[in-house]
Structure formats: C-alpha cells, structure tokens
C-alpha cells in the first residue's frame, strides 16, 4: 500500500499532470465567462436583429409540446468560435515566444562557437589554453586563445 501511494504521489506531482489540472480549472472558468458573454450580450443582440425582441428565446420554434432551440444552438456555436479564437491566439503567441527564445538561444550558441579557439594546423576547436590539439596532436605555440 505504501508503494502504491508513493507511485500515485509521483504520478500526480509530474509537471504535465499539474499543468493539465491548471488548464482544466482555467478552462472551466473561461467557459463560464464565454457562456455569459454569448447568453447575456451576443444572443440578445442576435434576437433583436432577427426580430425576436429582447428575449433570446425569440428564435426558438415551438411545435406542439416540443421546442426547437435555435437560440441555444447559435449560442453554443458562438461559444465554440470564441473559445477557438482565444485558443488560436494563445497558441500563436506561444509559438512566437518559442521562436524568439530559439533565436536568442541560437544566437548565443553561435557567439560561444565563434569564441572557441581553433587549432592552427587542423582548424578544429580546442579548449582555451591548450598547448596541443586533441585532434591532430599539433603543438599550439603559446596555448590556444579565444578568437
């Protein structure tokens, strides 16, 4: 039982599980905001423009005892489009940030590579201060110095 609990704790504390949990919680809160936006603001505007009055249910059709809820369907579509747009914009921003980070990292690596000294005989990189090349065993007079 102790081992089981230990494995469970390790599973729960993994970074991606915690990230997913935070994402689900934030997603639930965000869904409530988007639902309120569509049902309280956008849906009544659509009903007014479509001649259904100020009540969003004006777009519903009642046939006998059954009601076809066009307003709820339109609300769900609008919710989806808003959430999809926000997720798209977030992914686009994260990708842009990752590209910028990669460019900075690549630039630093190039600077570090450019600073490494080269063997005068075989032109391979050697450590600063080396008196012999590890590649060709050629002697480096005065030791290798940074470029």
C-alpha positions, 0 to 999 in steps of 0.5 A: 500500500505504501508503494502504491501511494508513493507511485500515485504521489509521483504520478500526480506531482509530474509537471504535465499532470499539474499543468493539465489540472491548471488548464482544466480549472482555467478552462472551466472558468473561461467557459463560464465567462464565454457562456455569459458573454454569448447568453447575456450580450451576443444572443440578445443582440442576435434576437433583436436583429432577427426580430425576436425582441429582447428575449433570446428565446425569440428564435426558438420554434415551438411545435406542439409540446416540443421546442426547437432551440435555435437560440441555444444552438447559435449560442453554443456555436458562438461559444465554440468560435470564441473559445477557438479564437482565444485558443488560436491566439494563445497558441500563436503567441506561444509559438512566437515566444518559442521562436524568439527564445530559439533565436536568442538561444541560437544566437548565443550558441553561435557567439560561444562557437565563434569564441572557441579557439581553433587549432592552427594546423587542423582548424578544429576547436580546442579548449582555451589554453591548450598547448596541443590539439586533441585532434591532430596532436599539433603543438599550439605555440603559446596555448590556444586563445579565444578568437 
